[in-house]
Amino acid sequence: MSKVELYAAIRRDHRAGMSMRALQRAYGVTWRTVRKAVDAAWPEPRKSLPPRPSALDPYKPVIDAILREDLDAPRKQRHTVTRIFHRLVEEHGAEVSYPMVRRYVADRKPQILVESGKAPVEAFVPQTHQPGMEAEVDFGDVSVWLAGELVVCYLFSFRLSYSGKAVHRVFASCGQEAFFEGHVHALRTLGGVPRGRVRYDNLKAAVAQVLGLSRARVETDRWIAFRSHFGIESFYCRPGVHGAHEKGGVEGQIGYFRRNHFTPVPEVASLAELNEMVEQWDRHDGRRRIGARPRTIDEYFAIERPLLLPLPEEPFETGRVFTPRVDRYSQITVRTNRYSVPVRLIGKRVRVVLHASHLVVYDQNVEVARHERLIAKGGCRLELDHYLEALIRKPGAFPGATALEQARSAGKFTPVHDDWWARARKVHGERDGTRALIEVLLLGRHIAHEHLVAGLAAALRAGALTADAVALEARKAAQTEDEPLPAPPRPTGDRGGQAGATVTFLHDWKLAHLPPDTRPLPSVTPYDQLLRRRRASDGDHREGVEAQ
């Protein structure tokens, strides 16, 4: 039992009439302990033992002097623990350990700072947040296994101050595009805009220049337009660590979200898949309580949501617009990375709308290309379909094309493609076989990828090595998913395929889909009657001529 419980038991038995000696025997304590328990209900605090002497004691005044000198030294030329330890050994011959010096400096340095009167004393005033009035925004970095590679992404967090309701989104960068898209997603999820201030630190996406130590900022033009569109009133925290507590809610929220949902490191195939998981985590976190609050986050948010300002009806273009020129490799350069466009655009300027996770290329308001945005710098993302018109004229460049290798890595150019291509080259020759494959790839602009692969497999089994045969089999595969096809006519002979493999020719396939024709066969009998009448009239005419 604890000492307090022991004292209570002794006092209880003493009041019941037990003698001091009986209490000693009953509880196995000394007479002095019994006397103290009878005199006071609360045990005396245990006296702390005097500090044990150590080998560092003779050198503590030396360390104190060094720390006091550092108060007036330049910030970047003050002593570290390592430097203090080396000076003690080299200048004073001290036989002490590094951990011993580190512990003493950690305890003594703040004390010397307070003794000198230079320690800043900052008071924190508790704040009360009204419903629907304030929010906080920040980015935090997270590591993710993305498509088998460990990359650093950025977690956007928008947190309402009253309810603690937070909305998160993961982006490949923390640029202005991600900053805007994170706001749009959060405001749509929350269903409104805070009526009061939204707290920010000095992100480059919003702040072009910090004017001294005040809260005055020079904001970027696009951020001013964005704030005006949604009716956001910005409030900027002080620079550096001095202003971190001014948006402590979102700082702590990012740490909580990272520890509870990104540990262990998630493994995903794309950021879209990861953001679906993030939305589920946000919904789950709405059911938790913050600290000792009596209600959950969602219960507080139910009070706050009707008080938010409504969202504007018109959308805001969050993407950034560029107008690069297409080079001779049919590529454009956007933010140090290169992306492919159709070869017909070589030499022309195109309009690119860069978003946080993807970019869209337009030619006179017509979308011509769409790519997932590259995370690393100096990368290259090519689409094989963009080069098909050039490759059909230059089939020799197809085997070593970079776009072909990227299509293989992405799974768009499958082993079925390779097998069909190898068989076509064997039958038609290197050039014509490659051209036949390119014609098949051109079909992908009108036929779904999975249907085209099914058509390739069926044509390969039957030994049909033409684009027309692949197109027919792909259309049959597409229609099989919707409704069962009528049994096609059996082919009249073996065309070199494997046993059981068949290919339906186009004209037979079309005839098989027509309804039965019940009309009688055409007859030329009425025309024969006309011919007999004509012969009779011609004979009468000749007889009249001879009579004359």
FENDATA-V329197 format. One record per backbone hydrogen bond with DSSP energy under -1.0 kcal/mol. NH is the residue of the N-H (numbers start at 0). CO is the residue of the C=O. E is the energy in kcal/mol with one decimal. If there is no record, write none. Layout:
nh=NH co=CO e=E
nh=NH co=CO e=E
//
This chain:
nh=5 co=1 e=-2.1
nh=6 co=2 e=-2.3
nh=7 co=3 e=-2.1
nh=8 co=4 e=-2.2
nh=9 co=5 e=-2.4
nh=10 co=6 e=-2.4
nh=11 co=7 e=-2.0
nh=12 co=8 e=-2.4
nh=13 co=9 e=-2.2
nh=14 co=10 e=-2.0
nh=15 co=11 e=-1.3
nh=16 co=13 e=-1.1
nh=17 co=12 e=-2.1
nh=22 co=18 e=-2.1
nh=23 co=19 e=-1.9
nh=24 co=20 e=-2.2
nh=25 co=21 e=-2.6
nh=26 co=22 e=-2.0
nh=27 co=23 e=-1.4
nh=28 co=23 e=-1.1
nh=33 co=29 e=-1.9
nh=34 co=30 e=-2.4
nh=35 co=31 e=-2.1
nh=36 co=32 e=-2.2
nh=37 co=33 e=-2.1
nh=38 co=34 e=-1.7
nh=39 co=35 e=-2.1
nh=56 co=53 e=-1.2
nh=58 co=55 e=-1.5
nh=59 co=56 e=-1.2
nh=62 co=58 e=-2.1
nh=63 co=59 e=-2.5
nh=64 co=60 e=-2.1
nh=65 co=61 e=-2.0
nh=66 co=62 e=-2.4
nh=67 co=63 e=-2.1
nh=68 co=64 e=-2.1
nh=69 co=65 e=-1.7
nh=71 co=68 e=-1.2
nh=76 co=73 e=-1.7
nh=83 co=79 e=-2.2
nh=84 co=80 e=-2.4
nh=85 co=81 e=-2.3
nh=86 co=82 e=-2.1
nh=87 co=83 e=-2.2
nh=88 co=84 e=-1.9
nh=89 co=85 e=-2.9
nh=90 co=86 e=-2.6
nh=93 co=87 e=-2.2
nh=100 co=96 e=-1.6
nh=101 co=97 e=-2.6
nh=102 co=98 e=-2.3
nh=103 co=99 e=-1.7
nh=104 co=100 e=-2.5
nh=105 co=101 e=-2.3
nh=106 co=102 e=-1.7
nh=107 co=103 e=-2.8
nh=108 co=104 e=-2.5
nh=111 co=107 e=-2.4
nh=112 co=108 e=-1.9
nh=113 co=109 e=-2.0
nh=114 co=110 e=-2.6
nh=115 co=111 e=-1.8
nh=116 co=113 e=-1.2
nh=117 co=112 e=-1.2
nh=132 co=129 e=-1.5
nh=134 co=196 e=-1.5
nh=135 co=158 e=-2.5
nh=136 co=198 e=-2.1
nh=137 co=156 e=-1.7
nh=139 co=154 e=-1.7
nh=141 co=152 e=-2.5
nh=143 co=150 e=-2.7
nh=144 co=265 e=-2.5
nh=145 co=143 e=-1.1
nh=145 co=148 e=-3.1
nh=146 co=267 e=-2.7
nh=148 co=145 e=-1.4
nh=150 co=143 e=-2.8
nh=152 co=141 e=-3.3
nh=153 co=170 e=-2.6
nh=154 co=139 e=-4.1
nh=155 co=168 e=-3.5
nh=156 co=137 e=-2.3
nh=157 co=166 e=-2.2
nh=158 co=135 e=-2.8
nh=159 co=164 e=-2.8
nh=160 co=133 e=-1.9
nh=163 co=159 e=-1.5
nh=166 co=157 e=-2.3
nh=168 co=155 e=-1.7
nh=170 co=153 e=-2.6
nh=178 co=174 e=-2.3
nh=179 co=175 e=-2.5
nh=180 co=176 e=-2.6
nh=181 co=177 e=-2.4
nh=182 co=178 e=-1.5
nh=183 co=179 e=-2.5
nh=184 co=180 e=-2.5
nh=185 co=181 e=-2.3
nh=186 co=182 e=-3.0
nh=187 co=183 e=-2.1
nh=188 co=184 e=-2.1
nh=189 co=185 e=-2.7
nh=190 co=186 e=-1.8
nh=191 co=186 e=-1.1
nh=192 co=308 e=-2.1
nh=194 co=131 e=-2.8
nh=195 co=132 e=-1.5
nh=197 co=232 e=-2.5
nh=198 co=134 e=-2.8
nh=199 co=234 e=-2.7
nh=202 co=200 e=-1.5
nh=205 co=202 e=-1.3
nh=206 co=202 e=-3.0
nh=207 co=217 e=-3.4
nh=208 co=217 e=-1.5
nh=210 co=215 e=-1.7
nh=211 co=209 e=-1.3
nh=217 co=208 e=-2.6
nh=219 co=205 e=-2.0
nh=223 co=219 e=-2.0
nh=224 co=220 e=-2.3
nh=225 co=221 e=-2.3
nh=226 co=222 e=-2.8
nh=227 co=223 e=-2.3
nh=228 co=224 e=-2.0
nh=229 co=225 e=-1.9
nh=230 co=226 e=-1.7
nh=231 co=226 e=-1.9
nh=234 co=197 e=-2.1
nh=236 co=199 e=-2.8
nh=242 co=239 e=-1.2
nh=246 co=243 e=-1.2
nh=247 co=244 e=-1.4
nh=250 co=246 e=-1.6
nh=251 co=247 e=-2.5
nh=252 co=248 e=-1.9
nh=253 co=249 e=-2.3
nh=254 co=250 e=-1.6
nh=255 co=251 e=-2.5
nh=256 co=252 e=-2.7
nh=257 co=253 e=-2.4
nh=258 co=254 e=-2.2
nh=259 co=255 e=-2.3
nh=260 co=256 e=-1.9
nh=261 co=257 e=-1.1
nh=267 co=144 e=-2.6
nh=273 co=269 e=-1.6
nh=274 co=270 e=-2.7
nh=275 co=271 e=-1.5
nh=276 co=272 e=-1.5
nh=277 co=273 e=-2.1
nh=278 co=274 e=-2.1
nh=279 co=275 e=-1.5
nh=280 co=276 e=-2.3
nh=281 co=277 e=-2.3
nh=282 co=278 e=-2.0
nh=283 co=279 e=-2.1
nh=284 co=280 e=-2.5
nh=285 co=281 e=-1.1
nh=286 co=283 e=-1.6
nh=287 co=284 e=-1.6
nh=292 co=289 e=-1.9
nh=296 co=287 e=-2.0
nh=297 co=285 e=-2.6
nh=299 co=295 e=-1.9
nh=300 co=296 e=-2.6
nh=301 co=297 e=-1.9
nh=303 co=299 e=-1.6
nh=304 co=300 e=-2.9
nh=306 co=303 e=-1.4
nh=307 co=304 e=-1.6
nh=308 co=192 e=-3.1
nh=319 co=353 e=-2.5
nh=321 co=351 e=-2.6
nh=325 co=347 e=-2.7
nh=326 co=330 e=-2.5
nh=329 co=326 e=-1.8
nh=331 co=338 e=-2.7
nh=333 co=336 e=-3.1
nh=336 co=333 e=-1.6
nh=337 co=378 e=-2.3
nh=338 co=331 e=-2.4
nh=339 co=380 e=-1.6
nh=340 co=329 e=-2.2
nh=342 co=385 e=-1.7
nh=344 co=341 e=-1.9
nh=345 co=342 e=-1.7
nh=346 co=325 e=-2.0
nh=347 co=344 e=-2.2
nh=349 co=323 e=-2.3
nh=350 co=361 e=-2.3
nh=351 co=321 e=-3.3
nh=352 co=359 e=-2.7
nh=353 co=319 e=-3.5
nh=354 co=357 e=-2.6
nh=358 co=370 e=-2.4
nh=359 co=352 e=-2.0
nh=360 co=368 e=-2.8
nh=361 co=350 e=-3.2
nh=362 co=365 e=-2.8
nh=367 co=360 e=-2.6
nh=368 co=360 e=-1.3
nh=370 co=358 e=-2.2
nh=372 co=356 e=-2.2
nh=380 co=337 e=-2.5
nh=385 co=382 e=-1.3
nh=386 co=383 e=-1.6
nh=390 co=386 e=-2.5
nh=391 co=387 e=-2.1
nh=393 co=389 e=-1.4
nh=396 co=393 e=-1.7
nh=397 co=394 e=-1.4
nh=400 co=397 e=-1.6
nh=404 co=400 e=-1.5
nh=405 co=401 e=-2.2
nh=406 co=402 e=-2.0
nh=407 co=403 e=-2.1
nh=408 co=404 e=-2.3
nh=409 co=405 e=-2.0
nh=410 co=407 e=-1.1
nh=411 co=406 e=-1.9
nh=412 co=406 e=-1.5
nh=417 co=413 e=-1.7
nh=418 co=414 e=-2.5
nh=419 co=415 e=-2.4
nh=420 co=416 e=-2.6
nh=421 co=417 e=-2.6
nh=422 co=418 e=-2.2
nh=423 co=419 e=-2.4
nh=424 co=420 e=-2.5
nh=425 co=421 e=-1.7
nh=426 co=422 e=-1.7
nh=427 co=423 e=-3.2
nh=428 co=424 e=-1.4
nh=432 co=428 e=-2.2
nh=433 co=429 e=-1.6
nh=434 co=430 e=-2.3
nh=435 co=431 e=-2.2
nh=436 co=432 e=-1.7
nh=437 co=433 e=-2.3
nh=438 co=434 e=-2.3
nh=439 co=435 e=-1.7
nh=440 co=436 e=-2.4
nh=441 co=437 e=-2.1
nh=443 co=440 e=-1.3
nh=444 co=441 e=-1.5
nh=445 co=442 e=-2.1
nh=446 co=442 e=-1.7
nh=451 co=447 e=-2.4
nh=452 co=448 e=-2.4
nh=453 co=449 e=-1.8
nh=454 co=450 e=-2.4
nh=455 co=451 e=-2.4
nh=456 co=452 e=-2.2
nh=457 co=453 e=-2.2
nh=458 co=454 e=-2.5
nh=459 co=455 e=-2.3
nh=460 co=456 e=-2.0
nh=461 co=457 e=-1.5
nh=463 co=458 e=-2.4
nh=469 co=465 e=-1.7
nh=470 co=466 e=-2.6
nh=471 co=467 e=-2.3
nh=472 co=468 e=-2.3
nh=473 co=469 e=-2.4
nh=474 co=470 e=-2.2
nh=475 co=471 e=-2.1
nh=476 co=472 e=-2.1
nh=477 co=473 e=-2.1
nh=478 co=474 e=-2.3
nh=479 co=475 e=-1.8
nh=482 co=478 e=-2.7
nh=497 co=460 e=-1.8
nh=500 co=497 e=-1.8
nh=508 co=504 e=-2.6
nh=509 co=505 e=-2.2
nh=510 co=506 e=-2.0
nh=511 co=507 e=-2.0
nh=513 co=510 e=-1.0
nh=527 co=523 e=-1.6
nh=528 co=524 e=-1.8
nh=529 co=525 e=-1.4
nh=530 co=526 e=-1.7
nh=531 co=527 e=-2.0
nh=532 co=528 e=-1.9
nh=533 co=529 e=-1.8
nh=534 co=530 e=-2.1
nh=535 co=531 e=-2.2
nh=536 co=532 e=-2.2
nh=537 co=533 e=-2.0
nh=538 co=534 e=-2.0
nh=539 co=535 e=-1.9
nh=540 co=536 e=-1.6
nh=541 co=537 e=-1.6
nh=542 co=538 e=-2.0
nh=543 co=539 e=-1.7
nh=544 co=540 e=-1.5
nh=545 co=541 e=-2.0
nh=546 co=542 e=-1.8
nh=547 co=543 e=-1.3
//
